Amino acid sequence: MSLSFKAIRNIGLASMTAIILAMGFVFFFTTTRITNSLFEITQNQRPRLELAEEVRNSFLDAREIFNGYLRMEHKDINPAVVSMNRIINKSEELKKFFPEEDVNRLITAAKRFRLAVATHADEAQTDITGSRAIEMEKIALTTAGDTEIASARLIKKARGNIKAHEVSILAISKNSWKISLIGILLGISAGLLVAFFMGRGLNRPIRQLVDGTQRIAKGDLTSRLKVESHDEIGQLSEAFNKMAEGLSVSIQKEKELTATAEVAAENEKKRGVELSEEITERKKMEKSLRESEGRYRSLFVSSRDAIMTIDPPDWKFTSGNPATIEMFKAKNEEEFLAYDPWKLSPELQPDGKASDEKAKKMIEVALCEGFKLFEWTHKRISGEVFPAEVLLSKVEEGGKVFLHAVVRDITERKNMELEREISLKRQEDITILQQSLLISAPFENKLNAITSGIVRIFDADFCRIWLIRPGDLCEQGCSHARVREGPHVCRFRDKCLHLVSSSGRYTLVDGKGHARIPFGCYKIGRIASGEEHKFVTNDAENDPRMHNHGWVRELGLVSFAGYQLRIPGGETIGVLGLFAKHPISAAEDAALDSLGITTAFIVQQAAAERVVADAMKIRSDFTSMVSHELRTPLTAIKESISIVLEEAAGKLNDEQKDFLGMSRRNVDRLSRLINDVLDYQKLESGKFEFNMQGKDMNEVIKEVQNTMASVAKNKGLDIILDLDENLPKTKFDRDKIVQVLTNLINNAIKFTEKGSITIASSKKDNFVHLAVKDTGPGIKKEDLPRLFVAFEQLEKGKDRKTGGTGLGLAISKEIIEKHKGKIWAESELGKGTTFQFILPLKAKDKVLVIDDDRGILDTIKKFLEKEGYDVAILEKGLDAIETMQKEEPDLVILDMKLKDTSGYEVIGRMKSNKHTLRIPIVAMSGYPVELTKVKDREEELALASLAKPFDMKDLLSVVHAQLK
């Protein structure tokens, strides 16, 4: 019996499959080997070559910069050092691809070249003869050759590996035809075997199918075939069985349909009546729906808000009203509907979340809760981004669910909110600036704080302050004095405007053109001499009152504002002026006008303070002179009395000894008075130096007790010690604390006639507590507040029994407060007096590090903490003062180039704040020019400097020195 077409096709397909599988195996085997070689080149050998070439390019850049530096084409050598650092930092990555010996040779040569380059640059600036610089130049050129050879070796090895893999791929490709032929022969053999075995199994089931068909034709509907397989013959047998079953069911149903036909005819009559009533009701509903739809259409078309619909499952736009087309800048509704909702939003929302994911979340909430109101950032088709308020509402109609969206552009509202926030922030910054100006600080620092604050707060290009002072350069080459004609002739030789502070683009205050400006000339001089106290323009490029439009245009300046520095009702004392690259608003103008008045007050206050300072200097000079002139004869008198008392000049009787002893005691007293006056003067002027070291307080107390014991014994008094032997060591100036204890014990002896004096020490919380208690007459409660006031005596005139300046306790109070401690007295009449003071127990010195490089911050923090310091770090300089007041650091390490401000701004704020005025500072910088400026101002700014990069041991040495 012949085979069916489908069977023959299946046999053929099976044969072809066997052939293809065999050929595929051969092809897979060949391509796998080629792919592996290509993968090795792509994943390992190519990155190896790229890394070697990157290293070589970095070296070539460094060498080119160094050669340009030698030819004086480049002024800065730092980029060469940075390039070499990039090579050195890749050492571990290089070792993954290349032999360690080759990498070490390259890194060693690179480090030597970097050192020679950096040393040459330093020596070239400091060595006058240049001999050392020449030596370093030779070393640099030699090491450059070593570095080039080492980097070339790496490139050569990388290219060699790639070449080897390419040869392997070529060999495999040449032999691939032999392997393919073997695969074809194997495939044909497998196909013939499959065809033979498939043909044998087809004859028997086909015979059974023919017999069953003949029985059905004779009317035997119970005939069924046995299904023995699931191939196409088995499927045909199943179809035969279903056909026989279907014929039986069809005959039965035909009988049932005949019985129900009459019942259906009767029901159809009843349904006709019901349908007529339903049609009438539906027409009424359709009319109402058309009226509702008309009202919605009117609202849809006339609404100022964008209204659109979004349909599932893809949630695409299906409609949009005219406001939608206008809002998203589409040509028509068809163009708008062509965009997916996600395409009309930026990739990310302001909170950093992806727009598509967040939009799906909003849709889920709207579907679950029925609606969702939220703010969203949309994007017009033109690309413009704008803020919007979106209301998503769930709508169900005819069994279909979709979303109704209303979008409102809230750009104007957001701009108003932003403007209000900016205004509040600006006012807050101005308030902080004005408060900082109330703190005692050098006059120049305050003016610099004003100009730099205005540049920062108002985003000004630059800001300057001029003060009216006597003309001082008229006959010494002033460019303005040489002008003989035109509107800018210098008419007032007795006065001109002196530039005293400048911040922003131009920070120099000694330029030839602007350091002096004639009164009444140019825009600044006219502001100073004009009746109007200010001049503001937002069209600086075209305003006829501006005298140099080309300069304004070249710098891209938009606005200028100038304000007279004048106390209300007073005369003009200067001008505050600024340029900006944006318009100056009315609110900014008002704020700047107010700052002009503040600046005028600062200038007048400084003038008054100069008068007071001059008077204080005269007093200080007078005190020093008188003290010196008194000390010299007192020394001679004291020595002379001592010689006579020792009877070196002859025998003395008892009466003579008494008189001379009285004279010596008064000389000692006078000497102490002079010392007290000088100490108080030093404290007032801030010249009292402190040498803080860790000491045992009990040892100091015992030393003072031994010194004062003889004085107490002469009055019949005992000095009793009540010391806590477990008292921990603390940090203090030994000599200054000895001075305080001596003063307190001496006062106790002076005012106590009988009894004893007790010195006690203890630890309370984080403080060392000391007390000096006597059994004297005590002090009235109302007199206690006067004890520590300078030159104050509780006993006056004839009631005064003891001498003194009234400075001892005032000096003691200053010394204790400099130690961040506290001193006070407790007394009751007739029961003695107790003077007490506390000193803080500080386990570690606190160091604050300010740098915008997180890596440097972490490195310094870890190192100093290992050395026993308590370290805090800060990335923003503008937060420094607030942090210092909270942390109370003992030392500040400050980078002079910060992202948010300059190191000089931070130093200025520290020096103008009484809480941070005396904190030592270590200034660091990686810029040679900046470091030179810092070193030139080390004494002026009272700081130490450190060049980046630095060794941590050098940092530790500087920290030790500053904390001392």
Disulfide bonds with the S-S distance in Angstrom:
none
